Each structure stands twice: as structure tokens, then as C-alpha cells.
């Protein structure tokens, strides 16, 4: 039987970029394009399957983590549930490899993003701002709380969507050759400002505060010649906007009242209880943990549950989640991934200092800082094993390592 070989990375590029953008429609559609990316990758070149086992050092660490969580999930208490979750999580490793090779080999990957997907990204930004201003977005979705969701409706992920995809949007402009540096800097500035404003009105506190750090950091690299002036005006712009449109959700809702009584609780109490529950799970199964996505089940057990807020779908912190669900061995493998990225950043920064006009190094810094800040240990996070979070994480990792291997003119 003859295997059809496409010998063209255009389709693969479109499907791979569509995967995170399809989250706008729903996670099921996003997963469909993710699987389509993997299948298309195998048919793009009849030798592509080799990339799944002929892998670099980082991919080996990543593969070890995936294999570890899959194998250990068969030996936990809720083994069917955890092994099923771990098995389906494997799709992100194959997606990572497929997209990484696509970025490396596809000459105009970022041009395709700029022409077809940057307009969509900008529409998402403007739509969120429209909903914030008029309490209804461009397609009639009504704002029902102090938070803005835009096209995402009852899913409060607008801020996360913007934060995670903004570096790729910036890279598409940075690598575009048909505009002058002046207009390029103007477009980069506009994307940064619109992104931070949209994240602000989304009401996602953690994303907003880490995005402030992120955008100020990358602005220091992008506009390094006049970075002091830029950062001053950028901070002034943010303060001015926040003064005009103060957000109770962002700055005044750290305390809340219980539903059944008038007692006031703090968000600190919530996260403290969740982290304590995850830590108790770790103490019970120190070596291998309680299994992937087991927090939502085990937190119902009085042996683990901590106080009033000790149970949820996940502990809202990547590190506590991996520690509790995958044990000390899984945690150390996970930590080695973070250390690898930090080491990469140090070498990249030192290299950039020697040649500040190298656009490839600048692009790598822009996306790597975003990835590293996403893994800040002390901040609340999403569920690391969810489809949406996994897609954002491995989409960015694939683009970073693909760009790292890519030869630019």
C-alpha cells in the first residue's frame, strides 16, 4: 500500500496554529486540530516519524516526564482514571515534536501567522475592549460580571489566551521583512499596549501582574536603545488607563464573603488550603504521587482535605500539583525542565549582549521569558494537565525550540 506524502509544510503550519486559536470555539475543536497537526506531520514527509525517537536533550527530558506519569498512573489507587488522563496527555508530546520541526523547516512560518492569524489575534483584543466599554461584545455576548470574556463566553480565559499567544504575535511582526524598523517598532508597541489592556479588563489578576513583568521585560530588549524612556512612558500609560478605568475585581476583591455566612475570607486562605491538601497527598505517596488529575478525587477524602477551601479540580499551582500527583520523582523531572529553560535563558542573554541586533536571539528571548514567567512558583496557575493549559505550554515550547534550530537569513 502506497503512503501519501504531502511534501509541503503549509497545511501543517495552518493546522498547528489553528489548534490554540480554536480554543475560541471550544477545547474539543482545539483538540481536533491538535490531532490533525500530528497526523499531517506524519504525512508531510515519510521520514518524519523518526523525529519521535531521534530527539534532542530537552525532548528527552520531556519524553521521560511523559513516560513517567503514564507508567506510574497504572499503580495508583484510581489507576483507570489517572492512566486514561496520562495517556491522552501524551498527545502534547507528539504535538510538540510536530510543531517544533514545522517551525524549523517551514521558511515562512511566522509570515503565515502574521497574514492569517495576527488579524484574528487583534480582533480578539479589540473585541474584549469593546465588551469592557459597552458590556456587550461584537457578536452580542453580554458581560455578566466584573470580568470580561469576549468571544470565550462563560470561559474566563481571555487574559490567559492573550498572554500566551502575544509572544508569537510579536515574533510574526519582528521577523516580517517588508516593513521598516520604525513601523515594526510601532506595531510591536501597539500589540504590547492592546495586550496589556485586554488582560487588565479580563479581570484575571495573576495573568495581569505577570504580564506587566513580562511586557516591561521584553520591552527592555526590543527597545533597548531608548529603553528607559520607553519603560517610563509605558508605565505612565498603564497608570493613566487604570486611573481612568479602575477595576474592583483586579485590586479590591482579594477578600470575599462566604455564601452561607457573612464571614470574610481572603484569597490567600483559599490557595493556602489547596496547597496544603496537595502537600498532604505528597506526604501520603511521596515517591510516585497519587496519579495524574487525582487531586479532584482525593481532595474529597478527609485525610487530605484542608479546611473550608481545600478541595477543587486542581490545586491551582503547577508545582504543588506535580508534587502531589506525581511524587518527588515526577517533581524532580519537572524541575529539571524548568532548570533547562533557565539555563537556556542565561546563555541566550549573554549571547544577546554581544550582538543586540540579532533578531533571532531577540525572538528567542521574547518567547522564552513568557514561558519562564508562566512557571513562576509562587503564583496561582491553571491545571497543568488540562487541554487548554497543555496546548498553550507546548505550543510556545515547540515554537521556541523550533526557532532555536531554525536558520534565518
Residue pairs with C-beta under 8 A, 6 or more apart in sequence:
3 43
3 46
4 43
5 43
5 44
5 45
5 46
6 12
6 40
6 43
6 44
6 45
7 44
7 45
8 44
9 44
9 102
9 105
9 106
9 109
10 106
10 112
11 40
11 44
12 37
12 40
12 41
12 44
12 98
12 102
12 106
13 102
13 106
13 109
13 112
14 112
14 116
15 33
15 36
15 37
15 40
16 33
16 37
16 95
16 98
16 99
16 102
16 395
16 398
17 112
17 113
17 116
17 117
18 33
19 30
19 33
19 34
19 37
19 95
19 391
19 395
20 30
20 161
20 164
20 165
20 391
20 392
20 395
21 117
21 120
21 121
21 165
22 29
22 30
22 32
22 33
23 29
23 30
23 152
23 157
23 161
23 388
23 391
24 124
24 151
24 152
24 161
27 387
27 388
30 387
30 388
30 391
31 91
31 387
34 91
34 92
34 95
34 391
35 91
37 95
37 98
37 99
38 91
38 94
38 95
38 98
40 98
41 48
41 97
41 98
41 101
41 102
42 48
42 49
48 98
48 101
51 97
51 101
52 94
52 97
55 63
55 97
56 401
57 340
58 337
58 340
58 401
59 96
59 97
59 100
59 401
61 333
61 336
61 337
61 340
62 93
62 96
62 337
63 93
64 333
65 330
65 333
65 334
65 337
66 89
66 90
66 92
66 93
68 326
68 329
68 330
68 333
69 86
69 89
69 292
69 326
69 330
70 83
70 86
70 87
70 89
70 90
72 288
72 289
72 291
72 326
72 327
72 329
72 330
73 79
73 82
73 83
73 85
73 86
73 291
73 292
74 83
75 288
76 82
76 285
76 288
76 289
76 290
76 291
76 294
77 290
77 291
77 294
78 290
78 291
78 294
78 297
79 291
81 291
81 293
81 294
81 297
82 291
82 292
82 293
82 294
83 291
83 292
85 292
85 293
85 385
86 291
86 292
89 292
89 385
89 390
92 390
92 391
92 393
92 394
93 394
95 391
95 394
95 395
95 398
96 394
96 397
96 398
97 398
98 398
99 394
99 395
99 398
99 399
99 402
100 397
100 398
100 399
100 401
100 402
100 405
101 402
102 109
102 402
103 109
103 398
103 399
103 402
103 403
103 406
104 402
104 403
104 405
104 406
106 112
109 402
110 171
110 172
110 174
110 175
110 176
111 172
111 175
111 176
113 168
113 169
113 171
113 172
114 172
114 173
114 176
117 172
118 169
118 172
118 173
121 165
121 166
121 169
122 191
122 194
123 138
124 150
124 151
124 158
124 161
124 162
124 198
125 162
125 194
125 195
125 197
125 198
126 138
126 194
127 137
127 138
127 139
127 150
127 151
128 137
128 148
128 149
128 150
128 158
128 162
128 198
128 201
128 202
129 194
129 197
129 198
129 201
130 136
130 137
130 138
131 137
131 141
131 143
131 148
131 149
131 150
131 201
132 143
132 148
132 201
132 245
135 142
135 143
136 142
136 143
137 143
137 150
137 151
139 151
141 149
141 150
141 151
141 153
143 149
144 154
145 203
145 249
146 203
146 247
146 248
146 249
146 253
147 156
147 202
147 203
147 204
147 249
148 158
148 198
148 201
148 202
148 203
149 155
149 156
149 157
149 158
149 202
150 158
150 198
150 202
151 158
152 158
152 161
156 202
156 203
156 204
157 388
158 198
158 199
158 202
158 204
159 198
159 199
159 202
159 203
159 204
159 207
159 208
159 211
160 204
160 207
160 382
160 388
160 392
162 195
162 198
162 199
162 202
162 211
163 195
163 199
163 207
163 210
163 211
163 214
163 370
164 370
164 374
164 392
164 395
164 396
165 392
166 191
166 192
166 195
166 370
167 218
167 366
167 367
167 370
167 396
168 367
168 395
168 396
168 399
169 191
169 195
170 188
170 191
170 192
170 218
170 222
170 366
171 363
171 366
171 367
171 399
171 403
173 184
173 187
173 188
173 191
174 184
174 188
174 222
174 359
174 362
174 363
174 366
175 359
175 363
175 408
176 184
179 187
185 222
185 223
188 222
192 215
192 218
192 219
192 234
193 234
193 237
195 211
195 215
196 211
196 212
196 215
196 238
197 241
199 207
199 208
199 211
200 208
200 241
200 242
200 247
200 250
201 245
201 247
202 208
203 247
203 249
203 250
205 249
205 250
206 379
206 380
206 381
208 250
209 379
210 373
210 374
210 376
210 379
212 238
213 373
214 369
214 370
214 373
215 234
216 231
216 234
216 235
217 369
217 373
218 365
218 366
218 369
218 370
219 227
219 230
219 231
219 234
220 227
220 231
221 352
221 362
221 365
221 366
222 362
222 366
223 230
224 356
253 267
254 266
254 267
254 268
255 264
255 265
255 266
255 267
256 264
256 265
256 266
256 267
257 263
257 264
257 265
258 265
258 308
265 308
265 309
269 307
269 308
269 309
270 309
271 316
271 317
271 380
273 306
273 307
273 308
273 309
273 310
274 306
274 309
274 310
274 311
274 312
274 315
274 316
274 317
274 320
275 315
275 317
275 320
276 306
276 307
276 310
277 295
277 299
277 304
277 305
277 306
277 310
277 311
277 315
277 324
278 295
278 315
278 317
278 320
278 321
278 323
278 324
278 325
279 320
279 323
279 324
280 303
280 304
280 306
280 324
281 289
281 290
281 294
281 295
281 298
281 304
281 324
281 325
282 289
282 323
282 324
282 327
282 328
284 290
284 303
284 304
285 327
286 327
286 328
287 327
287 328
287 329
288 326
288 327
288 329
288 330
289 322
289 323
289 324
289 325
289 326
289 327
289 330
290 298
290 324
290 325
291 325
292 325
292 326
292 385
293 314
293 325
293 383
293 385
294 325
295 312
295 313
295 314
295 315
295 321
295 324
295 325
296 311
296 312
296 313
296 314
298 304
299 305
299 310
299 311
299 312
300 311
304 310
305 311
313 383
314 321
314 382
314 383
314 384
314 385
314 386
315 321
315 324
316 380
316 381
316 382
317 377
317 379
317 380
317 381
318 334
318 375
318 381
318 384
319 331
319 334
319 377
321 383
321 384
321 385
322 330
322 331
322 334
322 384
323 330
323 331
325 385
326 334
338 372
338 375
341 368
341 371
341 372
341 375
342 372
344 368
345 365
345 368
345 369
345 372
348 361
348 364
348 365
348 368
349 365
351 358
351 361
352 358
352 361
352 362
352 365
355 361
356 362
359 408
360 403
360 406
360 408
363 403
364 400
364 403
364 404
367 396
367 399
367 400
367 403
368 400
370 396
371 393
371 396
371 397
371 400
374 381
374 392
374 393
374 396
381 389
382 388
382 389
383 389
384 390
384 393
